[in-house]
Amino acid sequence: MVTTRIPVAALRNSLAVFGMLFLVISCDKTRVFDEYKELDGKWKKDNKVSFSFDQKDTVSKYNMFINVRNNNDYPYSNLFLIVQLQEPGSKLVKVDTLEYPMANPDGSLMGQGFTDIKESKLWYKENVRFPKAGKYTVTIQQAVRKGGEVPGVNELDGVTDVGFRIESTE
């Protein structure tokens, strides 16, 4: 029988990395909801990304964000989104058309990250009170168009994940 010994320094380093990761994740006290949907590197025009969440608090205020992870294949300097918010027990849907800058003037991607994948935390709504308790649904669809053209881009290259996040303001 062959036994393998793990060097003490490697074990110590692994434990330190795990401990720091745990601290970073556990210190996120403002997070109420945070979920991502993975895309295949292309966001198709008809691919609506949906997030559902239960909200019980109708008194406190919240901030909502759309998170986008993209890589160097993303060809545009901005991102257009159509975002729908449906309240519980209602057919009424609030629709917003939003525009976000995604690249600097030199063409480099904005967002956080050390590799070619950047994560952008984009404001959706600020200081929101949910009027009803129950299940809400947010649906996000890309609406990017090439300059001077009417039809939208059928496949938006470079988008790897789309997320939705709710944070407490308190």
WOKA-V477930 format. One record per residue. N is the residue number from 0. BURIAL is # if it has 9 or more other C-alpha atoms within 8 Angstrom, else .. Layout:
# WOKA-V477930
n=N burial=BURIAL
n=N burial=BURIAL
This chain:
# WOKA-V477930
n=0 burial=.
n=1 burial=.
n=2 burial=.
n=3 burial=.
n=4 burial=.
n=5 burial=.
n=6 burial=.
n=7 burial=.
n=8 burial=.
n=9 burial=.
n=10 burial=#
n=11 burial=.
n=12 burial=.
n=13 burial=.
n=14 burial=.
n=15 burial=.
n=16 burial=.
n=17 burial=.
n=18 burial=.
n=19 burial=.
n=20 burial=.
n=21 burial=.
n=22 burial=.
n=23 burial=.
n=24 burial=.
n=25 burial=.
n=26 burial=.
n=27 burial=.
n=28 burial=.
n=29 burial=.
n=30 burial=#
n=31 burial=.
n=32 burial=#
n=33 burial=#
n=34 burial=.
n=35 burial=.
n=36 burial=.
n=37 burial=.
n=38 burial=#
n=39 burial=.
n=40 burial=#
n=41 burial=#
n=42 burial=#
n=43 burial=#
n=44 burial=#
n=45 burial=.
n=46 burial=.
n=47 burial=#
n=48 burial=#
n=49 burial=.
n=50 burial=#
n=51 burial=.
n=52 burial=.
n=53 burial=.
n=54 burial=#
n=55 burial=.
n=56 burial=.
n=57 burial=#
n=58 burial=.
n=59 burial=.
n=60 burial=#
n=61 burial=#
n=62 burial=#
n=63 burial=#
n=64 burial=#
n=65 burial=#
n=66 burial=#
n=67 burial=#
n=68 burial=#
n=69 burial=#
n=70 burial=#
n=71 burial=#
n=72 burial=.
n=73 burial=#
n=74 burial=.
n=75 burial=.
n=76 burial=#
n=77 burial=#
n=78 burial=#
n=79 burial=#
n=80 burial=#
n=81 burial=#
n=82 burial=#
n=83 burial=#
n=84 burial=#
n=85 burial=#
n=86 burial=#
n=87 burial=#
n=88 burial=.
n=89 burial=.
n=90 burial=.
n=91 burial=.
n=92 burial=#
n=93 burial=.
n=94 burial=.
n=95 burial=.
n=96 burial=.
n=97 burial=.
n=98 burial=.
n=99 burial=.
n=100 burial=#
n=101 burial=#
n=102 burial=#
n=103 burial=#
n=104 burial=.
n=105 burial=.
n=106 burial=.
n=107 burial=.
n=108 burial=#
n=109 burial=#
n=110 burial=#
n=111 burial=.
n=112 burial=.
n=113 burial=.
n=114 burial=.
n=115 burial=.
n=116 burial=#
n=117 burial=#
n=118 burial=#
n=119 burial=#
n=120 burial=#
n=121 burial=#
n=122 burial=#
n=123 burial=.
n=124 burial=.
n=125 burial=.
n=126 burial=.
n=127 burial=#
n=128 burial=#
n=129 burial=#
n=130 burial=.
n=131 burial=#
n=132 burial=#
n=133 burial=#
n=134 burial=#
n=135 burial=#
n=136 burial=#
n=137 burial=#
n=138 burial=#
n=139 burial=#
n=140 burial=#
n=141 burial=#
n=142 burial=#
n=143 burial=#
n=144 burial=#
n=145 burial=.
n=146 burial=.
n=147 burial=.
n=148 burial=.
n=149 burial=.
n=150 burial=.
n=151 burial=#
n=152 burial=#
n=153 burial=.
n=154 burial=.
n=155 burial=#
n=156 burial=#
n=157 burial=#
n=158 burial=#
n=159 burial=#
n=160 burial=#
n=161 burial=#
n=162 burial=#
n=163 burial=#
n=164 burial=#
n=165 burial=#
n=166 burial=#
n=167 burial=#
n=168 burial=#
n=169 burial=.
